[in-house]
Amino acid sequence: MTIHDAYRAKHSKSAALAERARKVIPGGITHDIRHLTPFPVYVDRASGTRKWDVDGNEYIDYWMGHGALFLGHCHPAVVKAVQTQMARGTHLGASHELEVRWAELVNQLVPCAELTRFTMSGTEATHLAMRVARAYTGRPKVLKLAGHFHGWHDGAVAAVNPPYEVPMSAGVPGATMDQVVICPPNDVKAVEVALGRGDVAAVILEPAGGQAGMTPTIPGYLHELRALTARHNVVLIFDEVITGFRYAPGGAQEYFNVTPDLTTLAKIVAGGLPGGALCGRREIMSVIAFRGNPDWDRSQRVAHAGTFNANPLCAAAAIATLELCADASLQARANKAGEELRRGLGDAMKRLGVPGTCYGEASIYHVSFEGKPGLAGFDRPRQGLLYHLLRCALLNEGVDCSMNHGWVSAVHTDEDIERTIQAYTRAFQAMVADRAFGA
Ligand SMILES: Cc1ncc(COP(=O)(O)O)c(C=O)c1O
């Protein structure tokens, strides 16, 4: 039986739901990354490191809420906090103590954080960061690195995937794209030349490398970037939506020992519920604050609203999560499990003659059929269909992950890791049998 035959046989209820979905939702999915050929699985429930689909299949999960669930699904402390708050009100239409405690925790854990403002997503956090940097410096442009992802708003769609001259999305005005300066990753000279023009407000990047570290940052690069941006009075923004609280309690900036001016957060920061944050230096963050001066308040301040910002339900989940994430032993454990998984998957690929490799850092792994990218990242579109086939093969074998990477949580066990390596081995064997890599 081919991978797709087995997939269809195991997932008939998912197939029916996908059919229904296509009639009422564009493309049948609600996030581009859930696009899967021939159809996605529909998951019914989850607990710990496991989840179960509508056909009753069980999976060891490395998708983990797109990386938001560092404590696994339904961690008892988070469930209790949310249930308690649910009965006390989901939106109080007012300031409340939980948002203060949440901000205190972020400021305590993240090295650059002196003040924190909450949003409802990582996309909103990077959007706000760019606006704050522009208002603070009075300059129009934002420099981003090719291959780095900062959400889906207009200011972030440039140069996400090769070919980098084609934006990630249609529908963005050229005038907006003109405000974005693109540099190759790991090339501090290129950033130096761009900053020399004097019109750049901020440099934004994923500190561990583009798209969850797929193009890893070379040693020394972040330190050089820090010195360079400081010299030009340009705001350095670390987008730690992925790395925040995962690489270390203080995120990648603690892990690499480089402190940016601003940091964007989402995923783990909200404890598996929706939410994000922008935090950073007091002087810069204060451009959002009212001063009681009519001119400042009306025409110089950065406006920021959002009905559900810091709502008490998300705040409750976030506090329960961050209080646990403050203990570095959780990250140490997840990082070690990540290392074992990467080694096991890399060995399996080599043993079976599967092209490419498995790599990554901390608790993230990437399976790449193109091998590890060069310093400037992947220079051409990747072999999309191979990754779709791998995901189907893996789902057949009881493992779920994102298209080509996975997030190890602090609760994955040695047995989970061992079973996952075995499942990947069988999935790779099925791909070889399907002649996915050629005759
Ligand atoms: C580095 C990075 N920045 C921003 C975002 C956008 O976050 P959200 O999906 O919460 O809008 C993501 C999402 O995966 C991300 O990985």
The ligand as an SDF file (V2000), in Angstrom:
LIG
                    3D

 16 16  0  0  0  0  0  0  0  0999 V2000
    9.1190   34.1700   14.7390 C   0  0  0  0  0  0  0  0  0  0  0  0
    7.6380   34.3970   14.6040 C   0  0  0  0  0  0  0  0  0  0  0  0
    7.1710   35.6560   14.6540 N   0  0  0  0  0  0  0  0  0  0  0  0
    5.8590   35.9270   14.5690 C   0  0  0  0  0  0  0  0  0  0  0  0
    4.9420   34.9170   14.4140 C   0  0  0  0  0  0  0  0  0  0  0  0
    3.4900   35.2270   14.3110 C   0  0  0  0  0  0  0  0  0  0  0  0
    2.8370   34.8410   15.4770 O   0  0  0  0  0  0  0  0  0  0  0  0
    1.2560   34.5560   15.4670 P   0  0  0  0  0  0  0  0  0  0  0  0
    1.0550   33.2930   14.6970 O   0  0  0  0  0  0  0  0  0  0  0  0
    0.9020   34.4500   16.9220 O   0  0  0  0  0  0  0  0  0  0  0  0
    0.6260   35.7230   14.8090 O   0  0  0  0  0  0  0  0  0  0  0  0
    5.3790   33.5890   14.3670 C   0  0  0  0  0  0  0  0  0  0  0  0
    4.4200   32.4730   14.2350 C   0  0  0  0  0  0  0  0  0  0  0  0
    4.7390   31.3190   14.1260 O   0  0  0  0  0  0  0  0  0  0  0  0
    6.7750   33.3210   14.4450 C   0  0  0  0  0  0  0  0  0  0  0  0
    7.2430   32.0700   14.3560 O   0  0  0  0  0  0  0  0  0  0  0  0
  1  2  1  0
  2  3  1  0
  2 15  2  0
  3  4  2  0
  4  5  1  0
  5  6  1  0
  5 12  2  0
  6  7  1  0
  7  8  1  0
  8  9  2  0
  8 10  1  0
  8 11  1  0
 12 13  1  0
 12 15  1  0
 13 14  2  0
 15 16  1  0
M  END
$$$$
